[in-house]
Amino acid sequence: MKRLVEIRTYQLKPGSGARFHDLVSTQSVPLLRAWGMEVVTYGRSLHAPDGYYLIRAYDDLAHLHASQDAFYASDAWRQGPREAIIELILTDANAVLWLAPEAVDAIRRSGDPTAPL
């Protein structure tokens, strides 16, 4: 069964890449996972120190909308890392596409330097 994959990219304020990564890895991603979202991988762009990506997978478009609507309306997000994260973002863009489970697993492994390719 194919997975619906969302690729979210961010252009961050100059010099904020390290701070953004710290917030995402220690606060945002654990919170997303606690809410049941499948975070495939995330991290700093290889081509720009203030570029960033977050890749998540869903069952379908309805699952994406329901998951994100619930999460982004939650007190855990709104009273948690939301403001600190948003403050560092200049622009963002999303792309959503269908991928085979094997492709999602390959993306997951490529984002983890300890995982075998």
SEVEX-859473 format. One line per 8 residues: number of its first residue (from 1); their letters; for each residue x negated, y negated, z negated of N, C-alpha, C, O. Coordinates in pm, whole numbers, plus 50000, padded with zeros to 5 digits. Example, Ala and Ser with C-alpha at 12.3 -4.5 7.8 and 13.67 -1.06 7.14 Angstrom:
2
1> AS> 48681/50569/49220/48770/50450/49220/48680/50330/49220/48576/50332/49154  48715/50225/49292/48633/50106/49286/48710/49997/49213/48659/49886/49196;
END
This chain:
117
1> MKRLVEIR> 49916/50118/50000/50000/50000/50000/49912/49875/50000/49821/49863/49918  49937/49785/50090/49859/49662/50098/49883/49574/49976/49986/49584/49909  49786/49489/49947/49795/49393/49838/49800/49253/49897/49733/49224/49996  49879/49168/49836/49883/49028/49875/49772/48958/49796/49772/48959/49673  49679/48899/49867/49562/48838/49803/49568/48687/49821/49590/48636/49930  49548/48619/49710/49542/48473/49710/49396/48433/49689/49332/48475/49592  49345/48351/49781/49210/48297/49767/49226/48149/49739/49272/48072/49823  49189/48111/49620/49200/47971/49578/49060/47912/49572/48972/47969/49506;
9> TYQLKPGS> 49038/47800/49639/48908/47734/49636/48921/47595/49576/49026/47531/49586  48814/47551/49514/48813/47422/49448/48688/47344/49487/48579/47401/49498  48704/47215/49510/48591/47123/49518/48593/47048/49387/48690/46979/49355  48487/47061/49312/48480/47003/49177/48409/46869/49178/48338/46834/49272  48430/46795/49071/48358/46669/49054/48208/46697/49051/48166/46800/48998  48130/46608/49107/47984/46629/49112/47926/46662/48974/47954/46594/48874  47845/46766/48971/47777/46804/48848/47861/46883/48750/47814/46911/48639  47983/46922/48786/48070/46988/48689/48083/47139/48709/48160/47205/48639;
17> GARFHDLV> 48009/47195/48805/48021/47338/48835/47996/47429/48716/48072/47524/48694  47892/47403/48641/47859/47489/48527/47966/47480/48419/48006/47581/48362  48013/47360/48392/48118/47341/48291/48247/47409/48334/48313/47475/48254  48283/47395/48462/48404/47457/48515/48395/47609/48502/48489/47675/48458  48280/47664/48540/48263/47809/48531/48276/47858/48387/48337/47961/48361  48220/47784/48295/48231/47821/48154/48378/47823/48110/48422/47917/48045  48453/47721/48146/48596/47715/48110/48675/47829/48175/48758/47892/48111  48647/47854/48302/48720/47959/48373/48687/48096/48315/48777/48175/48287;
25> STQSVPLL> 48558/48124/48297/48519/48258/48253/48552/48287/48107/48581/48401/48072  48548/48186/48021/48574/48211/47879/48717/48185/47836/48762/48238/47734  48792/48103/47912/48927/48068/47871/49034/48105/47974/49129/48175/47943  49017/48057/48097/49122/48074/48196/49140/48219/48241/49252/48271/48238  49033/48286/48281/49044/48424/48329/49095/48518/48220/49183/48599/48248  49043/48511/48098/49101/48597/47995/49251/48571/47974/49328/48664/47948  49292/48446/47984/49433/48412/47970/49515/48466/48087/49623/48522/48067  49465/48449/48209/49534/48504/48327/49552/48654/48312/49660/48707/48339;
33> RAWGMEVV> 49448/48723/48271/49455/48869/48255/49549/48908/48142/49621/49007/48153  49551/48831/48035/49644/48859/47925/49789/48847/47971/49877/48913/47917  49813/48763/48071/49947/48745/48127/49975/48847/48238/50078/48840/48304  49882/48940/48258/49905/49048/48353/49867/49019/48496/49899/49097/48586  49798/48908/48522/49756/48878/48658/49628/48955/48691/49539/48969/48606  49620/49004/48814/49503/49076/48859/49403/48978/48920/49418/48933/49033  49301/48947/48842/49192/48861/48890/49091/48953/48957/49028/49037/48891  49076/48936/49087/48985/49022/49163/48841/48978/49139/48756/49060/49107;
41> TYGRSLHA> 48815/48850/49156/48683/48794/49131/48693/48642/49126/48795/48584/49165  48589/48578/49080/48584/48432/49070/48439/48391/49054/48355/48472/49016  48410/48265/49085/48275/48218/49061/48240/48094/49142/48322/48039/49216  48117/48054/49125/48065/47937/49195/48032/47974/49338/47984/48084/49366  48059/47883/49427/48030/47905/49568/47880/47918/49590/47800/47852/49524  47843/48003/49683/47701/48019/49715/47645/47901/49792/47523/47880/49794  47733/47823/49857/47684/47715/49943/47692/47576/49879/47635/47481/49933  47760/47563/49766/47776/47431/49705/47786/47445/49553/47871/47520/49505;
49> PDGYYLIR> 47702/47375/49479/47704/47391/49333/47835/47348/49268/47867/47391/49158  47911/47264/49336/48039/47219/49281/48157/47274/49361/48265/47216/49364  48135/47388/49427/48242/47461/49492/48273/47585/49409/48183/47641/49346  48397/47627/49407/48437/47738/49321/48549/47816/49389/48622/47761/49472  48564/47943/49353/48672/48025/49407/48734/48112/49298/48668/48149/49201  48859/48145/49317/48934/48237/49232/49017/48323/49326/49094/48270/49406  49002/48455/49316/49076/48547/49402/49161/48637/49314/49111/48704/49224  49292/48637/49343/49386/48719/49267/49465/48808/49363/49479/48774/49481;
57> AYDDLAHL> 49517/48919/49314/49595/49011/49397/49733/49033/49334/49749/49034/49212  49833/49049/49422/49972/49066/49382/50037/49176/49465/49984/49217/49568  50152/49222/49421/50228/49322/49495/50290/49263/49621/50292/49327/49727  50341/49141/49610/50408/49073/49721/50424/48926/49684/50382/48883/49577  50486/48849/49774/50502/48705/49751/50591/48676/49630/50565/48581/49556  50694/48755/49611/50782/48735/49495/50705/48757/49364/50724/48683/49268  50617/48857/49362/50535/48883/49244/50439/48766/49218/50420/48725/49104  50379/48713/49325/50291/48597/49312/50366/48480/49248/50320/48422/49150;
65> HASQDAFY> 50481/48446/49305/50557/48331/49254/50604/48352/49111/50592/48261/49029  50657/48468/49080/50706/48495/48944/50593/48490/48843/50607/48431/48735  50479/48552/48877/50364/48552/48786/50311/48413/48761/50286/48373/48647  50292/48338/48870/50235/48204/48856/50333/48107/48791/50293/48024/48710  50461/48116/48825/50559/48027/48763/50562/48048/48612/50563/47951/48535  50563/48173/48569/50566/48203/48426/50437/48157/48357/50442/48095/48251  50324/48187/48417/50196/48151/48356/50178/48001/48345/50147/47949/48238  50197/47929/48457/50168/47786/48457/50270/47704/48377/50244/47587/48347;
73> ASDAWRQG> 50384/47762/48344/50482/47695/48258/50462/47730/48111/50528/47672/48024  50372/47822/48082/50355/47872/47945/50282/47772/47855/50201/47692/47902  50312/47777/47729/50241/47696/47630/50094/47738/47622/50007/47654/47599  50068/47867/47642/49930/47916/47636/49841/47843/47738/49727/47811/47708  49894/47818/47858/49820/47746/47960/49825/47595/47935/49722/47528/47935  49944/47543/47914/49962/47398/47901/49892/47340/47778/49839/47229/47783  49891/47415/47670/49826/47367/47548/49686/47425/47533/49615/47395/47437  49648/47509/47629/49516/47570/47628/49419/47496/47719/49399/47376/47703;
81> PREAIIEL> 49358/47568/47814/49250/47508/47894/49295/47419/48010/49210/47366/48081  49424/47402/48031/49476/47331/48149/49410/47195/48171/49352/47171/48277  49419/47108/48076/49369/46971/48093/49219/46966/48120/49173/46891/48207  49143/47046/48045/48997/47046/48064/48959/47095/48204/48864/47045/48264  49034/47192/48255/49007/47247/48387/49049/47149/48496/48971/47119/48586  49170/47100/48488/49222/47007/48590/49137/46882/48600/49119/46827/48708  49085/46838/48489/49002/46717/48486/48878/46728/48574/48824/46626/48618  48832/46850/48600/48708/46869/48677/48732/46893/48826/48635/46900/48902;
89> ILTDANAV> 48857/46905/48869/48888/46939/49008/48913/46813/49092/48993/46727/49054  48844/46803/49206/48871/46696/49302/48981/46739/49397/49080/46668/49415  48963/46857/49459/49062/46910/49554/49068/47062/49539/48976/47125/49487  49179/47119/49586/49189/47264/49589/49267/47306/49713/49341/47227/49771  49248/47431/49752/49319/47486/49868/49346/47633/49842/49268/47701/49774  49456/47682/49897/49493/47823/49882/49513/47886/50018/49557/47821/50113  49480/48014/50026/49513/48097/50142/49566/48227/50085/49512/48280/49987  49673/48280/50146/49733/48404/50101/49739/48499/50220/49784/48461/50328;
97> LWLAPEAV> 49692/48622/50201/49690/48719/50309/49705/48861/50256/49679/48887/50138  49748/48952/50343/49758/49092/50308/49625/49160/50333/49561/49138/50436  49582/49245/50236/49460/49324/50253/49484/49466/50206/49567/49490/50118  49412/49557/50264/49415/49696/50220/49352/49705/50080/49264/49626/50048  49397/49801/49999/49338/49816/49865/49186/49833/49869/49116/49786/49780  49136/49899/49972/48991/49919/49984/48919/49785/50004/48808/49766/49954  48980/49693/50075/48921/49561/50096/48921/49482/49964/48824/49413/49933  49029/49494/49888/49036/49425/49759/48929/49480/49666/48861/49404/49596;
105> DAIRRSGD> 48912/49613/49665/48808/49673/49581/48668/49629/49625/48582/49607/49540  48646/49617/49754/48516/49571/49803/48488/49428/49761/48376/49394/49723  48590/49343/49766/48575/49204/49720/48544/49202/49571/48457/49128/49526  48616/49284/49496/48593/49291/49351/48449/49332/49322/48383/49271/49237  48399/49434/49390/48261/49480/49368/48159/49376/49412/48055/49361/49348  48187/49303/49520/48090/49205/49570/48077/49086/49475/47973/49019/49474  48179/49059/49394/48173/48950/49298/48106/48989/49168/48077/48903/49084  48080/49119/49150/48016/49168/49028/47876/49217/49062/47862/49322/49125;
113> PTAPL> 47772/49143/49023/47637/49180/49062/47590/49315/49003/47490/49370/49049  47661/49368/48903/47622/49496/48844/47692/49614/48910/47655/49729/48887  47794/49586/48994/47871/49694/49057/47802/49741/49184/47746/49661/49258  47805/49873/49208/47746/49924/49334/47833/49885/49453/47956/49883/49443  47769/49854/49565/47842/49820/49686/47879/49948/49756/47941/49945/49862;
END
